[in-house]
């Protein structure tokens, strides 16, 4: 029976097992299974090796293992190499292939292509790397803000874009929050260079943060009639692309959305 998993630390909160198992069932692949496995950083390499030997078809990789996942691969996609991280591993006859579907997941979630648009990227961590690469690849003009300016400067020096200290919210067509601001229910406007009143109806606002309720950031954006995209949609889109890599089949996005929403 082909097996799949998501590796992270922690990972018990992941919605991927419910989402991917529902997608597999809808494809008629009831003999496949997908689970969550907690792997501490010091045990990550050994865990990947054990799963490959145990007959797993592949794994998704989440925080904090995406860079380590790329380092384990014998082959890597162009996107994963340029981003410097992988979120999808394929086990094939003892070889490990690395892919990054985070970039495609973000782009597929946007209501309009980002080419020629002015984008503000908030954050400079792992999620920001994939988002920055994706937006630049598609021809957006990207400004990067981070609470620690040196981190914004470092990611721009490596991948491109321009680090900014005090971005003007209304000047951007697309705003993407990859930071954890708001993740624990705190007010994201206390931590980000944004105001509740600063959104416009011509903007698209993406918040990687998701939980049981709509984020405060997206509620404010929707109040200004801006287009809003939450992290759950990005999870679905990147997960669908991972599943297609493993199975060669295109999953039902609506099935995945429903399963992810109810966990």
Buried (B, 14 or more C-beta within 10 A) or exposed (E): EBBBBBBBBEBEEBBBBBBBBBBBEBBEBEEBBBBBBBBEEEEBBEBBBEBBEEEBBBBBBBEBBBBBBBBBBEEBBEBBBBBBBBBBBBBEEEEBBBBBBBBBBBBBBBEEEBEEBBBBBBBBBBBBBBBBBBBBBBEBBBBBBBBEBEBBBBBBEEBBBEBBEEBEBEEBBBBBBBBBBBBEEEEBBEBBBBEBEBBBEEBBBBBBBBBEEBBBBBEBBBEBEBBBBBBBBBBBBBBBBBBBBBBEEEBEBEBBBBBBBEE
